[in-house]
């Protein structure tokens, strides 16, 4: 069964909705959402970097994977 793609506009609206909660709840929920997004970004960038090792654009993907990993650790 193929999963339906969630339009970016709906994701952005959900983030705005989370931000419009009382501050303590907004911070918790936005942190959880940001953490999940950065984890998924790191996984995708690391996979691409690994598959492009030795290619001209490997460095860009490796840099993105490293930056995302830093974000995961900081969040």
N, CA, C and O atoms as CSV, one atom per row, in Angstrom:
chain,resi,resn,atom,element,x,y,z
A,1,UNK,N,N,0.845,-1.180,0.000
A,1,UNK,CA,C,0.000,0.000,0.000
A,1,UNK,C,C,0.889,1.242,0.000
A,1,UNK,O,O,1.736,1.408,0.878
A,2,UNK,N,N,0.694,2.096,-0.973
A,2,UNK,CA,C,1.512,3.302,-1.100
A,2,UNK,C,C,0.966,4.401,-0.201
A,2,UNK,O,O,-0.238,4.658,-0.164
A,3,UNK,N,N,1.879,5.045,0.523
A,3,UNK,CA,C,1.493,6.111,1.433
A,3,UNK,C,C,1.347,7.415,0.674
A,3,UNK,O,O,2.184,7.747,-0.165
A,4,UNK,N,N,0.284,8.157,0.965
A,4,UNK,CA,C,0.051,9.438,0.309
A,4,UNK,C,C,1.041,10.478,0.828
A,4,UNK,O,O,1.293,10.559,2.030
A,5,UNK,N,N,1.593,11.265,-0.076
A,5,UNK,CA,C,2.551,12.313,0.288
A,5,UNK,C,C,1.802,13.490,0.887
A,5,UNK,O,O,0.813,13.968,0.330
A,6,UNK,N,N,2.291,13.949,2.032
A,6,UNK,CA,C,1.699,15.100,2.706
A,6,UNK,C,C,2.244,16.368,2.062
A,6,UNK,O,O,3.458,16.570,2.037
A,7,UNK,N,N,1.370,17.228,1.541
A,7,UNK,CA,C,1.852,18.460,0.896
A,7,UNK,C,C,2.618,19.335,1.894
A,7,UNK,O,O,2.246,19.435,3.063
A,8,UNK,N,N,3.679,19.956,1.418
A,8,UNK,CA,C,4.510,20.811,2.259
A,8,UNK,C,C,3.685,21.913,2.925
A,8,UNK,O,O,3.957,22.287,4.066
A,9,UNK,N,N,2.693,22.427,2.226
A,9,UNK,CA,C,1.863,23.486,2.807
A,9,UNK,C,C,1.172,23.008,4.079
A,9,UNK,O,O,1.043,23.770,5.036
A,10,UNK,N,N,0.727,21.754,4.097
A,10,UNK,CA,C,0.069,21.213,5.296
A,10,UNK,C,C,1.066,21.029,6.425
A,10,UNK,O,O,0.729,21.246,7.589
A,11,UNK,N,N,2.278,20.636,6.099
A,11,UNK,CA,C,3.319,20.492,7.122
A,11,UNK,C,C,3.624,21.858,7.727
A,11,UNK,O,O,3.706,21.999,8.947
A,12,UNK,N,N,3.791,22.854,6.876
A,12,UNK,CA,C,4.084,24.203,7.362
A,12,UNK,C,C,2.946,24.738,8.222
A,12,UNK,O,O,3.191,25.390,9.237
A,13,UNK,N,N,1.705,24.470,7.827
A,13,UNK,CA,C,0.558,24.921,8.628
A,13,UNK,C,C,0.539,24.198,9.975
A,13,UNK,O,O,0.227,24.807,10.999
A,14,UNK,N,N,0.867,22.916,9.983
A,14,UNK,CA,C,0.916,22.176,11.249
A,14,UNK,C,C,1.971,22.766,12.181
A,14,UNK,O,O,1.755,22.853,13.389
A,15,UNK,N,N,3.099,23.166,11.627
A,15,UNK,CA,C,4.146,23.799,12.444
A,15,UNK,C,C,3.639,25.118,13.030
A,15,UNK,O,O,3.848,25.398,14.210
A,16,UNK,N,N,2.973,25.924,12.203
A,16,UNK,CA,C,2.405,27.183,12.709
A,16,UNK,C,C,1.369,26.918,13.796
A,16,UNK,O,O,1.295,27.649,14.784
A,17,UNK,N,N,0.568,25.868,13.611
A,17,UNK,CA,C,-0.430,25.512,14.625
A,17,UNK,C,C,0.246,25.124,15.939
A,17,UNK,O,O,-0.212,25.512,17.014
A,18,UNK,N,N,1.322,24.367,15.852
A,18,UNK,CA,C,2.065,24.006,17.065
A,18,UNK,C,C,2.599,25.256,17.755
A,18,UNK,O,O,2.572,25.351,18.982
A,19,UNK,N,N,3.077,26.202,16.978
A,19,UNK,CA,C,3.646,27.433,17.535
A,19,UNK,C,C,2.590,28.308,18.199
A,19,UNK,O,O,2.921,29.125,19.058
A,20,UNK,N,N,1.345,28.152,17.822
A,20,UNK,CA,C,0.270,28.976,18.379
A,20,UNK,C,C,-0.314,28.417,19.675
A,20,UNK,O,O,-1.311,28.937,20.174
A,21,UNK,N,N,0.281,27.387,20.214
A,21,UNK,CA,C,-0.152,26.832,21.495
A,21,UNK,C,C,0.443,27.679,22.621
A,21,UNK,O,O,1.276,28.551,22.374
A,22,UNK,N,N,0.013,27.418,23.852
A,22,UNK,CA,C,0.696,28.081,24.980
A,22,UNK,C,C,2.199,27.801,24.907
A,22,UNK,O,O,2.600,26.709,24.503
A,23,UNK,N,N,3.029,28.763,25.291
A,23,UNK,CA,C,4.479,28.666,25.078
A,23,UNK,C,C,5.129,27.361,25.539
A,23,UNK,O,O,5.918,26.785,24.789
A,24,UNK,N,N,4.832,26.883,26.728
A,24,UNK,CA,C,5.485,25.656,27.207
A,24,UNK,C,C,5.153,24.458,26.328
A,24,UNK,O,O,6.027,23.646,26.026
A,25,UNK,N,N,3.891,24.346,25.916
A,25,UNK,CA,C,3.485,23.237,25.049
A,25,UNK,C,C,4.074,23.422,23.652
A,25,UNK,O,O,4.519,22.455,23.034
A,26,UNK,N,N,4.079,24.658,23.153
A,26,UNK,CA,C,4.632,24.929,21.826
A,26,UNK,C,C,6.102,24.532,21.771
A,26,UNK,O,O,6.542,23.920,20.798
A,27,UNK,N,N,6.857,24.872,22.793
A,27,UNK,CA,C,8.285,24.534,22.812
A,27,UNK,C,C,8.477,23.022,22.802
A,27,UNK,O,O,9.316,22.510,22.061
A,28,UNK,N,N,7.716,22.311,23.609
A,28,UNK,CA,C,7.840,20.835,23.634
A,28,UNK,C,C,7.502,20.230,22.272
A,28,UNK,O,O,8.249,19.409,21.741
A,29,UNK,N,N,6.367,20.650,21.717
A,29,UNK,CA,C,5.917,20.060,20.456
A,29,UNK,C,C,6.811,20.452,19.284
A,29,UNK,O,O,7.113,19.617,18.432
A,30,UNK,N,N,7.235,21.709,19.233
A,30,UNK,CA,C,8.126,22.139,18.148
A,30,UNK,C,C,9.484,21.460,18.248
A,30,UNK,O,O,10.085,21.126,17.227
A,31,UNK,N,N,9.972,21.253,19.460
A,31,UNK,CA,C,11.238,20.544,19.638
A,31,UNK,C,C,11.125,19.113,19.136
A,31,UNK,O,O,12.022,18.621,18.451
A,32,UNK,N,N,10.038,18.450,19.469
A,32,UNK,CA,C,9.834,17.068,19.008
A,32,UNK,C,C,9.744,17.007,17.484
A,32,UNK,O,O,10.322,16.117,16.860
A,33,UNK,N,N,9.022,17.949,16.890
A,33,UNK,CA,C,8.880,17.969,15.427
A,33,UNK,C,C,10.216,18.278,14.752
A,33,UNK,O,O,10.575,17.646,13.759
A,34,UNK,N,N,10.943,19.243,15.289
A,34,UNK,CA,C,12.246,19.588,14.725
A,34,UNK,C,C,13.216,18.424,14.840
A,34,UNK,O,O,13.955,18.133,13.900
A,35,UNK,N,N,13.216,17.764,15.976
A,35,UNK,CA,C,14.092,16.619,16.179
A,35,UNK,C,C,13.811,15.529,15.149
A,35,UNK,O,O,14.741,14.987,14.553
A,36,UNK,N,N,12.551,15.209,14.939
A,36,UNK,CA,C,12.189,14.166,13.965
A,36,UNK,C,C,12.604,14.588,12.569
A,36,UNK,O,O,13.138,13.774,11.814
A,37,UNK,N,N,12.370,15.849,12.207
A,37,UNK,CA,C,12.723,16.328,10.866
A,37,UNK,C,C,14.231,16.263,10.648
A,37,UNK,O,O,14.680,15.835,9.585
A,38,UNK,N,N,15.013,16.677,11.629
A,38,UNK,CA,C,16.474,16.677,11.475
A,38,UNK,C,C,17.009,15.251,11.445
A,38,UNK,O,O,17.961,14.971,10.717
A,39,UNK,N,N,16.420,14.348,12.215
A,39,UNK,CA,C,16.825,12.930,12.157
A,39,UNK,C,C,16.603,12.386,10.753
A,39,UNK,O,O,17.481,11.723,10.201
A,40,UNK,N,N,15.448,12.657,10.174
A,40,UNK,CA,C,15.145,12.155,8.825
A,40,UNK,C,C,16.054,12.800,7.783
A,40,UNK,O,O,16.477,12.134,6.837
A,41,UNK,N,N,16.360,14.089,7.944
A,41,UNK,CA,C,17.299,14.764,7.046
A,41,UNK,C,C,18.673,14.116,7.138
A,41,UNK,O,O,19.314,13.874,6.116
A,42,UNK,N,N,19.124,13.836,8.342
A,42,UNK,CA,C,20.436,13.200,8.524
A,42,UNK,C,C,20.469,11.823,7.852
A,42,UNK,O,O,21.435,11.491,7.165
A,43,UNK,N,N,19.426,11.034,8.048
A,43,UNK,CA,C,19.394,9.702,7.426
A,43,UNK,C,C,19.459,9.795,5.907
A,43,UNK,O,O,20.204,9.054,5.265
A,44,UNK,N,N,18.674,10.708,5.333
A,44,UNK,CA,C,18.643,10.848,3.873
A,44,UNK,C,C,19.978,11.357,3.343
A,44,UNK,O,O,20.489,10.840,2.349
A,45,UNK,N,N,20.549,12.371,4.003
A,45,UNK,CA,C,21.819,12.930,3.544
A,45,UNK,C,C,22.952,11.918,3.688
A,45,UNK,O,O,23.807,11.817,2.808
A,46,UNK,N,N,22.964,11.173,4.784
A,46,UNK,CA,C,24.005,10.167,4.985
A,46,UNK,C,C,23.912,9.070,3.926
A,46,UNK,O,O,24.928,8.616,3.400
A,47,UNK,N,N,22.688,8.652,3.620
A,47,UNK,CA,C,22.492,7.629,2.588
A,47,UNK,C,C,22.985,8.132,1.228
A,47,UNK,O,O,23.656,7.401,0.500
A,48,UNK,N,N,22.656,9.365,0.895
A,48,UNK,CA,C,23.113,9.930,-0.385
A,48,UNK,C,C,24.628,10.087,-0.406
A,48,UNK,O,O,25.268,9.786,-1.414
A,49,UNK,N,N,25.203,10.553,0.693
A,49,UNK,CA,C,26.660,10.706,0.757
A,49,UNK,C,C,27.336,9.358,0.558
A,49,UNK,O,O,28.318,9.256,-0.177
A,50,UNK,N,N,26.817,8.331,1.203
A,50,UNK,CA,C,27.400,6.989,1.058
A,50,UNK,C,C,27.288,6.478,-0.373
A,50,UNK,O,O,28.207,5.832,-0.877
A,51,UNK,N,N,26.168,6.764,-1.025
A,51,UNK,CA,C,25.987,6.267,-2.390
A,51,UNK,C,C,26.781,7.078,-3.417
A,51,UNK,O,O,26.988,6.616,-4.539
A,52,UNK,N,N,27.228,8.285,-3.046
A,52,UNK,CA,C,27.958,9.154,-3.974
A,52,UNK,C,C,29.443,9.259,-3.650
A,52,UNK,O,O,30.142,10.105,-4.208
A,53,UNK,N,N,29.925,8.410,-2.759
A,53,UNK,CA,C,31.340,8.453,-2.365
A,53,UNK,C,C,32.227,8.384,-3.616
A,53,UNK,O,O,32.080,7.494,-4.453
A,54,UNK,N,N,33.143,9.339,-3.717
A,54,UNK,CA,C,34.032,9.400,-4.868
A,54,UNK,C,C,33.521,10.272,-6.000
A,54,UNK,O,O,34.283,10.620,-6.902
A,55,UNK,N,N,32.246,10.630,-5.971
A,55,UNK,CA,C,31.668,11.484,-7.014
A,55,UNK,C,C,31.969,12.950,-6.697
A,55,UNK,O,O,32.317,13.296,-5.568
A,56,UNK,N,N,31.831,13.789,-7.696
A,56,UNK,CA,C,32.136,15.206,-7.540
A,56,UNK,C,C,31.263,15.885,-6.484
A,56,UNK,O,O,31.717,16.806,-5.805
A,57,UNK,N,N,30.020,15.439,-6.341
A,57,UNK,CA,C,29.111,16.089,-5.392
A,57,UNK,C,C,29.053,15.384,-4.030
A,57,UNK,O,O,28.191,15.698,-3.209
A,58,UNK,N,N,29.948,14.448,-3.790
A,58,UNK,CA,C,29.963,13.743,-2.509
A,58,UNK,C,C,30.136,14.716,-1.350
A,58,UNK,O,O,29.456,14.577,-0.334
A,59,UNK,N,N,31.020,15.688,-1.472
A,59,UNK,CA,C,31.313,16.611,-0.381
A,59,UNK,C,C,30.100,17.395,0.083
A,59,UNK,O,O,29.927,17.624,1.280
A,60,UNK,N,N,29.270,17.803,-0.843
A,60,UNK,CA,C,28.065,18.553,-0.471
A,60,UNK,C,C,27.127,17.685,0.367
A,60,UNK,O,O,26.565,18.137,1.364
A,61,UNK,N,N,26.971,16.429,-0.057
A,61,UNK,CA,C,26.099,15.517,0.699
A,61,UNK,C,C,26.707,15.166,2.051
A,61,UNK,O,O,25.991,15.087,3.050
A,62,UNK,N,N,27.998,14.959,2.091
A,62,UNK,CA,C,28.663,14.641,3.358
A,62,UNK,C,C,28.574,15.836,4.302
A,62,UNK,O,O,28.364,15.664,5.503
A,63,UNK,N,N,28.732,17.034,3.773
A,63,UNK,CA,C,28.604,18.229,4.596
A,63,UNK,C,C,27.204,18.387,5.169
A,63,UNK,O,O,27.039,18.759,6.331
A,64,UNK,N,N,26.201,18.103,4.351
A,64,UNK,CA,C,24.823,18.175,4.828
A,64,UNK,C,C,24.576,17.125,5.909
A,64,UNK,O,O,23.933,17.408,6.919
A,65,UNK,N,N,25.086,15.917,5.696
A,65,UNK,CA,C,24.925,14.865,6.702
A,65,UNK,C,C,25.579,15.272,8.013
A,65,UNK,O,O,25.006,15.051,9.080
A,66,UNK,N,N,26.765,15.862,7.951
A,66,UNK,CA,C,27.455,16.304,9.168
A,66,UNK,C,C,26.700,17.434,9.858
A,66,UNK,O,O,26.573,17.436,11.082
A,67,UNK,N,N,26.200,18.390,9.089
A,67,UNK,CA,C,25.453,19.505,9.670
A,67,UNK,C,C,24.166,18.994,10.327
A,67,UNK,O,O,23.805,19.431,11.419
A,68,UNK,N,N,23.486,18.073,9.660
A,68,UNK,CA,C,22.258,17.525,10.224
A,68,UNK,C,C,22.548,16.740,11.498
A,68,UNK,O,O,21.779,16.802,12.458
A,69,UNK,N,N,23.664,15.996,11.511
A,69,UNK,CA,C,24.035,15.257,12.710
A,69,UNK,C,C,24.279,16.223,13.870
A,69,UNK,O,O,23.865,15.954,14.998
A,70,UNK,N,N,24.934,17.321,13.604
A,70,UNK,CA,C,25.137,18.329,14.644
A,70,UNK,C,C,23.800,18.849,15.160
A,70,UNK,O,O,23.626,19.057,16.361
A,71,UNK,N,N,22.862,19.056,14.245
A,71,UNK,CA,C,21.536,19.510,14.643
A,71,UNK,C,C,20.826,18.501,15.527
A,71,UNK,O,O,20.184,18.872,16.509
A,72,UNK,N,N,20.939,17.231,15.181
A,72,UNK,CA,C,20.326,16.178,16.007
A,72,UNK,C,C,20.898,16.242,17.411
A,72,UNK,O,O,20.159,16.192,18.394
A,73,UNK,N,N,22.209,16.352,17.503
A,73,UNK,CA,C,22.851,16.372,18.815
A,73,UNK,C,C,22.467,17.620,19.621
A,73,UNK,O,O,22.320,17.547,20.841
A,74,UNK,N,N,22.308,18.747,18.952
A,74,UNK,CA,C,21.975,19.979,19.661
A,74,UNK,C,C,20.518,20.035,20.089
A,74,UNK,O,O,20.209,20.566,21.156
A,75,UNK,N,N,19.620,19.499,19.278
A,75,UNK,CA,C,18.204,19.509,19.639
A,75,UNK,C,C,17.978,18.551,20.787
A,75,UNK,O,O,16.849,18.402,21.253
